[in-house]
Amino acid sequence: MGYHKEFDRWNKIKKNIHRYAARTKYEEGDLWWCSLGTNIGSEQDGKGNKGKRPVLILKRISSKLCYVVPLTTASAPVPFKVCLGIVRGKSSFALLSQIRIIDTKRLHSKILSLESSLFLQMRKAVRNIF
């Protein structure tokens, strides 16, 4: 049956993000804390009181929209999980099955920029799944 998800709490947070969050400049290949929130079923959730999760910016669409892939430190094998290596002392994995478009108001704070060679490997991995 699954665990209890607090959709009502997330909805209040999401309304505040929509109303008050500022857009920020970002670049492809950046890792950011992103307010992904509470999602349906097996879709990747954010964590903590603001529903944040690290994401990799895959593709800039505009100043308002971008493609992201959520990151995890969980090493359990799942389809389309790609190792990014060590990020801030922890093994990190990109969940390519969870790629999505987000509004840049969801971006909270930049973590770092990937080395260009690693980012190119990630883009190639994404192309290979489609």
C-alpha positions in Angstrom: 0.0 0.0 0.0 3.0 2.4 0.5 3.7 5.0 3.1 1.7 8.1 3.9 2.6 11.2 1.7 1.7 14.7 2.9 0.3 16.2 -0.3 -1.6 18.9 1.6 1.6 20.2 3.3 3.5 20.1 -0.1 0.7 22.0 -1.8 1.1 24.9 0.6 4.8 25.0 0.0 4.3 24.8 -3.7 1.9 27.8 -3.7 4.6 29.9 -1.8 7.2 28.9 -4.4 4.9 29.9 -7.2 4.1 33.2 -5.6 7.4 34.3 -4.1 10.4 32.4 -5.4 12.8 34.3 -7.6 14.2 32.9 -10.8 17.9 32.5 -10.8 20.6 32.1 -13.5 21.7 28.5 -14.1 23.8 26.6 -16.6 23.6 23.2 -18.1 25.8 20.8 -16.1 25.1 22.5 -12.7 23.9 20.6 -9.7 21.2 22.5 -7.7 19.0 21.9 -4.7 15.5 21.8 -6.1 12.1 21.8 -4.5 10.6 18.6 -6.1 8.2 18.1 -3.3 5.8 15.2 -2.8 5.0 13.3 -5.9 2.7 10.4 -7.0 3.6 6.8 -6.4 7.2 5.9 -7.4 8.1 9.4 -8.8 11.1 10.7 -6.9 10.2 12.9 -4.0 12.1 15.7 -2.4 13.1 15.5 1.2 13.1 17.7 4.3 10.7 20.5 5.2 10.8 22.1 1.7 10.8 18.9 -0.4 14.3 19.5 -1.8 16.5 17.1 -3.7 19.7 17.6 -5.7 19.2 17.7 -9.4 21.4 18.0 -12.5 20.5 20.6 -15.0 20.5 18.6 -18.3 19.1 21.2 -20.8 18.2 24.8 -20.7 14.8 25.5 -22.4 14.4 29.1 -21.4 15.1 31.3 -18.4 11.9 29.8 -16.9 12.1 26.1 -17.8 14.8 23.4 -17.9 15.2 19.6 -18.0 16.5 18.1 -14.8 17.4 14.7 -13.6 17.0 14.0 -9.8 20.0 12.6 -7.9 20.3 10.1 -5.2 22.9 8.5 -2.9 21.0 5.2 -2.8 23.1 2.6 -4.6 20.4 0.0 -5.0 20.2 -1.1 -8.7 17.3 0.4 -10.6 16.9 0.8 -14.4 18.5 3.9 -15.9 20.5 4.8 -12.8 23.9 6.3 -13.8 26.8 6.8 -11.4 28.1 10.4 -11.2 30.9 9.5 -8.9 31.7 11.2 -5.6 29.9 14.6 -5.0 30.6 16.3 -1.8 32.0 13.1 -0.2 29.1 10.9 -1.2 28.5 8.5 -4.1 25.9 10.1 -6.3 23.7 8.6 -8.9 21.5 10.2 -11.6 18.0 8.7 -11.9 17.5 9.0 -15.7 14.1 7.4 -15.5 12.9 10.5 -13.5 13.9 13.2 -16.0 11.4 16.0 -16.0 10.9 19.7 -16.9 10.7 22.1 -14.0 10.1 25.8 -13.6 13.3 27.5 -12.5 11.4 28.9 -9.5 12.0 25.4 -8.0 15.8 25.9 -8.0 16.9 26.8 -4.5 20.7 26.9 -4.4 23.6 25.8 -6.6 25.7 23.0 -5.3 28.5 22.9 -8.0 29.1 22.5 -11.7 30.1 19.1 -13.1 33.3 18.8 -15.0 32.5 19.1 -18.7 33.7 15.5 -19.5 31.4 14.0 -16.9 28.5 16.2 -18.1 29.0 15.0 -21.7 28.9 11.4 -20.4 25.6 12.1 -18.7 24.1 13.7 -21.8 25.3 10.6 -23.9 23.7 8.3 -21.3 20.4 10.2 -21.7 20.5 10.0 -25.5 21.1 6.3 -25.2 17.9 5.6 -23.3 15.7 7.3 -26.0 
